[in-house]
Amino acid sequence: MSADTTTSDGIVLTDAAALKVKTLLEAEGRNDLALRVAVQPGGCSGLRYQLFFDDRSLDGDVTKDYNGVGVVTDRMSVPYLGGATIDFVDTIEKQGFTIDNPNAGGSCACGDSFS
């Protein structure tokens, strides 16, 4: 499966996002970390995304590999993130990770939370 192909059974990390994650991990000098993507209560719309590096393996985690970058989602977040695409944009207007989530019924202007 190409990293640019969406799937309904998990998160998709684009090539640009995978490259950025790999660059960040190399800058940290760590190869034992994965990108953990989670959904937590909060934010303007009720749920908010969390992206962070993690070395833990929790019971029920779903793990995928994208060009050598591990992406981990906890079992409670999986239903909210199926088919979501994580990309990295670097433009004059915006720099950072973006999440396109087909499960989100609505989102707020900040783009960090959804319902």
N, C-alpha and C positions, 0 to 999 in steps of 0.2 A: 504494500500500500504506500502510495506517495504521501508525503507529509502535507501536500496541498489538497488532498482529497478528503472531503468530509465523510463522516461515518456516524451512524446513530448509536453506536455502542460505546462511545467514549469521547474523550477530548482529542481534538486535532491541534497539533502544534505546527505552524507553517515553517517553511525553511528559514525565513528571516528570524522568527522567534527562536527556533532551535539554535541558530548561529549566535544570537545575542545571549541566550542562556549559557551556551558553551563558552563564550568569551568571558562572561561574568564569573563562571566557575574557574576558568583558567587564571583570571586575575586574583581570585581568592586562593589559588594553589590547592584546590580541593577537587578530588575526583570521586569522592564518596557521597556526594549530595545529589538529590533529585529535586526537581521543581514540584512542589506540592501545590495543588490547586484545590481550594476548598470553598464551600459556601457556608456563611455564618449569618445568624440573625443580626439585623441592624441596617444602617444606612437609611437613606431617604425613602426607599421603596419597599423596605421590609427585609431584604436579603442583600448581603454584600459579598463580593469576591475577595478571596485571600490568595495571594501568590507569594510563596516564600521557599527558600531552600531548606531541605530537611534531610537528616540522616536516619530518621526513624522508619521502621516498618510496622504499621499497625494492622491488627487483625481485620481482614476484609478489604484491605487496600487493593485498588486496581492500578496496575503499573503498565505503562507502555514506553517503548523506546523510539525516539525520533532522532536519527543520525547521531546516536551515541548519547543523547540527552534523555534521562529518565524523567517521566512525568507520572506523578502519583496522585491519586484521588481517593479520599476516604469513602467508605461504603455509604455514609449518610449523604454525601455530596453528589454521588454518581447520578441519581435520578434527575438532579437539577442541571447537570452539565453534559448529558448525552448529546453528542453532535455539536458541541460548542467548539469554536475555532479561536485559538489564541494566536495573535499576530504581534509583530513588533513594528511600529511605525517610527520613522525618524524624518520629520519634515520641519519646515520653518514654523508651522503652526502647533505641532504636537510631537512629543517624543515619549515613547513608552509602550507598554504592552496594552493591547486592546483585546476584548473578548466579544465575539459575535455568538450569542447564545439563542438558538431557536426555541428554547424552553421559556425564555423570559416573556411574560405577558406585557410588561412595561418596564421602563427604566427612568432614572432621573437624569438631569442634565450633566451631572458629574461623570456618569458612566461607570461608577464603581458599585452601584447597587441596582437591584431589579426586583420584580415581583412575579 
